[in-house]
Each structure stands twice: as C-alpha cells, then as structure tokens.
Amino acid sequence: MAQTNNSELLKNPLNLQNPITVQVLGICSALAVTVKLEPAIVMAISVTVVTALANLIISLIRNTIPSRIRIIVQLMVVASLVILVDQVLKAFMYELDKALSVYIGLIITNCIVMGRLEAFALGNKPLPALLDGIGNGLGYGVILVLVALVRELFGTGQLFGCQVIPDWCYEHGYANCGFMLNPPMALILIGVVIWIQRAKFAELQEK
Amino acid sequence: MNTQSNVYTVVYSAIMVVVVAAALTLVSVGLKDRQVANEENEKRGNILKAAGIESTDVAADFDKYVIGGYALDAEGKVTSEDKAVAFKADKAVFKINKDGDNLFVVPLSGNGLWDKIWGFAALKSDFNTISGVVFDHKGETPGLGAEMTNPTWQAQFVGKVMSENGEFKGVKIYKSNAATLDPKHGVDAITGSTMTSNGVEAMVNNSIKFYEAFKNTLGQTPAIEEAPIKESPVADSTNVNE
C-alpha cells in the first residue's frame, strides 16, 4: 500500500476497494440510515470527517503510541471525534441529529474507521493517511447515497422530502413500494450493487 | 525514548485523557447556547403542535399565539404570570389564542416501559376537554411503544373529557373498541405495548389532574361546560389531524 500514489488513495475506495461493497464493512449503519436521502448525506459527511481526521491524528502520533495500548488510543481519538460531530450537529442541524439518533454515536463502532486506522494510518505518513480517510469515507458515502436515493424515490415518491413522481403516475395505478422503507430492502439493494460491481470488474470476482 | 516501558505508557495515557477532555469540554461549552436554543425551539414547536398549530417559524408563532403563561409550584399554586418564567418551569400552563378561541396547554410527564415519556396536552377553554396532544419518549421499543408518537394514535385523545360532575375521570386505555365502549374517556391501546399505553394513560391523567386547582381559579365549573362539549370532538377532530 505504501507505493500507491495519492490520487489512487482517494479513488480506490470509491470502487475497487470500496469499504461497503468490497470489504463489506460498516453495513449496519448503511441499512439503518438510508431510508431518506438527507440523513444519508449527513451521515456520509459525518463518517468522512471522522475517518479523515482520525486517520490524520493517528498518523501524526503513530510513532509515539505505545503499541500495547494502541487500540485504546485509537478508540479514544475516534470516540472524541464522534462526540464532536454529534455536538456540532446538535447545535447546527438539530432535526437531522434527531433523525439520525443513535447512529451518529455508533460511528465509533463503525468497522471502517478502526479498520483504516489499524491497516493504514499506523504505518503511513499524515498526508496519505488523510487522503485514505477521505477516500474511504466517500466510498462509504457513495453507497449510502445511492441506496438512499433508490429507497426514498421508490418508497415514498420523494427526494429530499419533495414529491418527484408526478400525480398522474398515481392516477394511472402506480403505487409507492412500502417494502423499500424496510431495512431488508437496504440489504437487498446493497447486494444488487455488489452484484453489478463484480459483474463489471472481473478482478473482484473470487474463484 | 523507549515507547514500550510501563512509565511511558501510563504517562502517555494520562496526557491523552487530559488533552481529549479539554478539547471536548471546550466544544461542549462553546456550543451549549445554540444547543439549548434548539431544544427550546423544539419545546415551543411542541406546545404549538398540541394546540393544533403547524408552524414553520416557531419563535415568531410562539410569541403570536401564546398570550399568557403561568408557572406553578409543586402544590399547584401560581407563582408567576410571566410567559418566560412559565416556559422554564416544570409545571406550567400556557394560554393560547387560536383563531379567537382560548386553549390551555399543559406539559405532561410520566414513565413508559423503559424510560421517561413526556408531551403536551391542549385543553379547550373549559380546561376540561382535550383538543390535542403531542407525545414523545426517550427509549420506548421502536415499532411498538414508540408508536406513541404516531399522530393517528394521538388523535384518539382529541375530545376526551377529564372531569364529569366534579369528579376527575381522565382518559382510560381499552384493549379495543374504546370509541364505542367509552366515547368520553376511552382510548384504544397500542397493540403489543400494554405497558407503554398504561404509562401514557397514567401520564395524561396525573399530569392534567395536577392542574385541577388551577382550573378552579379560572372560575369555571365543569358541570356548566359539559353540555356543549359532547358535540365538539367531532367538529374539532379535523383541525388536529392536519
């Protein structure tokens, strides 16, 4: 990994190294917050901020961390960043913070964050670590937004809470798919994304 | 330096804790005002919502519709008639003027199955008939007890009569068919949430009963007001559902 150049650090997690579809990390929150587009975007930004800053901070202090307590140190950095994000959301986006409820707090346990700290930030310089954090956060966010887009559009006929599917569709027998709003549909949609991605990129297929 | 030694590890964690604690304290103190303002606006919004007023500019509408506030002490005596003082008080009555009608909104608080539940109830000018409620909860089971926030369920409380002939009866939770069995007091429980439903019943009754003394100071007796109340639930139910 040390050889990869900076732009690849940003781009790889969006596709070939995607944390959700390839590494299958961070699934639980992806299922929970993708009913609507707006909370999904806020969640994506929150996770990106946390992974980026956590990666940067851990990489900056990586040579000073006593290896016996490194997981504790990592957890502490992540936990404080998450509390910070939560506080900022409570102050500036109160309604959305309520909608996301426990899931902001649960970023602490998001495997993507700890995974990137252990696998990348501990062994790399600050700039690549920061880019890797941003990349992975965005990779997570892309899938979140994609799934939320499909779920909100077909589940409620709305996007960002505004009606997009016109009335005449309903008059001609179209109906919103209530199943889209249930968590199993998020799992199925992520499965479909994984399927399409592997069908397109042969190197992802396992023998 | 030996980063593996015990002393280094202990000192390292100590410094880390202090730095992190300081950073979080700073953020918490710095954002406190905004967060409190948000919570207060949510409270204002809920008071208006209980009275059936859907608001986009909560602060302005609160000033416009709420024409009076009374803060009460633990014995139910009015300690202040200042709206701002009432807003901060645990026990308070808000007088609302909605399209010429006077409504009284009182805060509710009680216990659900897992944690606290709370809300607001709007009473008509007789201080005896519910014109709307808003409930919220901290930790009721999603899909079961948490359905107490469902507007359709809350709409059942509209038109329920608290006191009859001077006797406080409040609302009563029924397994089903409350509307036919006991149209004046009965409310259907939430399926699968007996404990939360009972908690809501106790919350509504205990909280509103507390204001009986306040009601008497208004100089209205329930017996006089009773006759017109019977008709009003039907007429008013549309307002609250919007």
Interface residues (C-beta under 8 A of the other chain):
Chain A: N63 T64 I65 P66 S67 R68 I69 I72 V73 M76 V77 S80 I83 L84 Q87 V88 K90 A91 F92 Y94
Chain B: T3 Q4 Y8 T9 Y12 S13 M16 V17 V20 A23 L24 V27 S28 L31 R34 Q35 N38 E39 N41 E42
